[in-house]
Amino acid sequence: MKLADKVAIITGGGRGIGQAGALELAREGAVIVISDIAEHDEVSNTLAEIKRIGGKGIFIKTDVGDEDQVISLVDRSVESFGRVDILINCAGASDPAMLTNMTLDKWFKVINSHLTGSFLCTREVARHMKGQNYGTIIFVSSIAGSEGTVGQCNYGAAKGGMLGLMKSCAKELARYNINVNAVCPGVVETAMTETIRNDEKFREVTLNRILMGKFATVDTIAPMFKYLASEDGHYIHGQTLYVDGGMFGL
């Protein structure tokens, strides 16, 4: 197994892309720390599946936009398993509105969950990884961070900010053998994209932009985490991997 005995924190690991990533890494032998803002049924189901396949995992309830909670998340992970080798910044929220209707509450809800949360988690994990002289940090951004999106300027700004943050962290942390990259999915079949996928007009317009003619599933994205977190992908650094079926930039 390529990730045997590695310890991975996955924020937003209870559902969607984060859940798929947690299971993918667990199958390769990683010890999984699932961070989520609430202990919902899908968290329990994910932990049960990790146990079923012979893996080890725990849940730590965390609001990643809260500094004290993030410090506690990383400290408890280190106390439990002695180290942190992998961080996947996957937590986030959606609260759409057109620009002229965007309130500060909506703005900060999304910015804090995606961008501030990624900053705090990366900062705290990096402090431990530097001492290990090893680590992998993955930002889960979106094509919305590169090209924007209608009705979600908060989301586009947050995801774009994650790409800038990733580049800056990559430049600082390479000397400590910590590789830092971003994965940018296109439209993935999750609860966050139901409006696009279920509206006939939106669905047609969106699919017409995807060269492969289909939406991604969470299991399309998760193998990217495994690759980047393993020795196979450790020389990849400061890069943005678009997993979008040929949607962005073509």
C-alpha positions in Angstrom: 0.0 0.0 0.0 1.4 3.4 -1.1 0.3 5.3 2.0 0.9 2.8 4.8 1.1 4.4 8.2 0.7 7.9 6.8 -1.6 10.2 8.8 -4.0 12.3 6.8 -6.3 15.1 7.9 -9.2 15.6 5.5 -11.4 18.7 6.1 -14.9 18.3 4.9 -14.2 14.5 4.9 -17.7 13.4 5.9 -19.3 13.8 2.5 -18.8 14.4 -1.2 -15.3 14.8 -2.6 -13.8 14.7 0.9 -15.5 11.5 1.8 -14.3 9.8 -1.4 -10.8 11.1 -0.7 -10.9 9.7 2.8 -11.8 6.3 1.6 -9.3 6.3 -1.2 -6.5 7.1 1.1 -7.6 4.6 3.7 -7.6 1.9 1.0 -3.9 2.7 0.6 -3.2 2.3 4.3 -3.4 5.9 5.5 -4.8 6.7 9.0 -7.6 9.1 8.5 -8.7 12.1 10.6 -12.0 13.3 9.3 -12.7 17.0 10.1 -16.2 18.3 9.6 -18.4 21.0 11.0 -20.9 18.5 12.3 -21.0 14.7 13.1 -23.8 13.8 10.6 -24.7 10.3 9.4 -22.3 10.4 6.5 -19.4 10.9 8.8 -20.4 7.8 10.8 -20.9 5.9 7.6 -17.4 6.9 6.3 -15.7 5.8 9.6 -17.6 2.5 9.5 -16.4 1.9 5.9 -12.9 2.7 6.8 -13.1 0.2 9.6 -14.7 -2.4 7.4 -11.8 -2.3 4.9 -9.3 -2.7 7.8 -8.3 0.9 8.2 -8.2 3.3 11.1 -10.0 6.6 11.3 -11.3 9.2 13.8 -13.6 12.2 13.6 -12.8 15.6 15.1 -15.6 18.2 14.9 -14.1 21.4 13.5 -15.2 24.7 12.1 -12.2 25.4 9.9 -12.9 29.1 10.0 -12.3 29.2 13.7 -8.6 29.5 14.7 -8.9 27.8 18.1 -10.7 24.8 16.6 -8.2 24.3 13.9 -5.3 24.5 16.4 -7.1 21.8 18.4 -7.7 19.7 15.3 -4.1 19.5 14.4 -2.8 19.2 18.0 -5.3 16.3 18.7 -4.3 14.6 15.5 -0.6 14.7 16.4 -1.4 13.6 20.0 -3.4 10.6 18.6 -1.0 9.4 15.9 2.3 11.2 16.5 2.5 13.1 13.2 0.5 14.5 10.2 1.7 13.6 6.7 -1.1 14.7 4.5 -3.6 17.6 4.6 -6.5 17.8 2.1 -8.3 21.2 2.3 -11.7 20.1 1.2 -14.1 21.9 3.6 -16.4 24.5 2.2 -19.9 25.9 1.9 -22.1 27.4 -0.8 -24.4 30.4 -0.3 -25.2 31.8 -3.8 -26.5 35.2 -4.7 -26.1 37.6 -7.6 -23.5 40.3 -6.9 -25.9 43.1 -6.1 -27.7 40.8 -3.7 -24.6 39.4 -2.0 -24.6 40.2 1.7 -21.5 40.4 3.9 -22.9 37.4 5.8 -23.0 35.3 2.7 -19.6 36.6 1.6 -17.8 35.7 4.8 -19.6 32.4 5.2 -18.1 31.1 2.0 -14.7 32.9 2.2 -14.2 31.7 5.8 -15.1 28.1 5.0 -12.9 27.7 1.9 -10.1 30.3 2.1 -9.6 31.2 5.7 -10.1 27.5 6.7 -7.5 26.4 4.2 -5.1 29.1 5.5 -5.5 28.1 9.1 -5.3 24.4 8.5 -2.2 24.7 6.3 -0.5 27.0 8.7 -1.0 24.7 11.6 -0.1 21.5 9.8 3.0 23.1 8.2 4.4 23.8 11.7 4.4 20.0 12.3 5.5 19.0 8.8 8.5 21.3 8.9 9.9 19.3 11.9 9.3 16.0 10.0 10.9 17.4 6.8 8.1 15.8 4.9 4.5 16.3 4.0 1.8 16.8 1.3 -0.8 19.6 1.3 -3.6 19.6 -1.3 -6.0 22.4 -1.8 -9.3 21.4 -3.4 -10.2 24.4 -5.5 -12.5 24.6 -8.5 -12.5 25.9 -12.1 -14.7 28.7 -10.6 -11.5 29.9 -9.0 -9.9 30.4 -12.4 -12.7 31.6 -14.6 -15.4 32.9 -12.1 -19.0 31.9 -11.9 -22.3 33.7 -12.2 -24.3 34.1 -8.9 -21.5 33.0 -6.7 -18.8 35.7 -6.6 -18.1 34.7 -3.0 -17.3 31.1 -4.1 -15.3 32.2 -7.1 -13.2 34.6 -4.9 -12.7 31.9 -2.3 -11.6 29.3 -4.7 -9.4 31.7 -6.6 -7.8 32.8 -3.3 -7.0 29.2 -2.6 -4.9 29.0 -5.8 -2.9 32.1 -4.8 -2.5 30.7 -1.3 -1.3 27.4 -2.7 1.3 29.0 -4.9 2.6 31.1 -1.9 2.8 28.0 0.4 4.5 26.0 -2.3 7.3 28.6 -2.5 7.7 28.7 1.2 7.5 25.0 2.0 9.4 23.2 -0.8 12.7 23.6 1.2 11.1 21.4 3.9 10.2 18.6 1.5 6.5 19.5 1.7 4.8 19.3 -1.6 1.9 21.6 -2.1 -0.6 21.5 -5.0 -4.2 22.2 -5.9 -6.8 20.0 -7.5 -9.5 21.8 -9.5 -12.6 19.8 -10.3 -15.1 20.9 -12.9 -18.7 20.0 -12.2 -18.9 17.0 -9.9 -22.0 15.1 -8.9 -22.4 16.3 -5.4 -25.1 18.1 -3.4 -23.5 21.5 -4.2 -24.1 21.1 -7.9 -27.7 19.8 -7.8 -29.1 23.1 -9.1 -26.9 23.0 -12.2 -27.5 19.3 -12.9 -31.2 19.2 -12.3 -32.2 22.3 -14.2 -32.7 21.2 -17.9 -31.3 24.5 -19.3 -28.3 24.8 -17.0 -27.5 21.1 -17.5 -27.4 21.4 -21.3 -25.3 24.5 -21.3 -22.9 23.1 -18.8 -22.5 19.7 -20.5 -21.9 21.5 -23.8 -18.8 23.0 -22.3 -17.4 19.7 -21.1 -15.5 18.1 -24.0 -16.0 14.6 -22.5 -19.8 15.3 -22.3 -20.4 14.1 -18.8 -20.1 15.3 -15.2 -17.4 14.0 -12.9 -18.2 11.8 -9.9 -16.4 12.0 -6.5 -14.6 8.8 -7.4 -13.1 10.6 -10.5 -11.4 13.2 -8.2 -10.3 11.0 -5.3 -7.4 9.2 -7.1 -5.7 12.6 -7.6 -5.3 12.8 -3.9 -3.8 9.4 -3.6 -1.3 10.1 -6.4 -0.2 13.5 -5.0 0.1 12.1 -1.5 2.2 9.1 -2.5 5.9 9.0 -3.5 4.7 8.8 -7.2 3.6 12.4 -7.1 5.9 13.9 -4.5 8.0 15.8 -7.1 4.9 17.6 -8.4 4.9 20.9 -6.7 3.1 24.2 -6.9 0.8 22.9 -9.6 -2.9 23.1 -10.4 -4.4 19.9 -11.7 -7.7 20.4 -13.6 -9.9 17.3 -13.4 -12.8 18.7 -15.4 -13.3 16.5 -18.5 -11.8 19.3 -20.7 -13.9 22.2 -19.5 -11.4 24.9 -18.5 -9.1 26.8 -20.9 -10.1 25.0 -24.1 
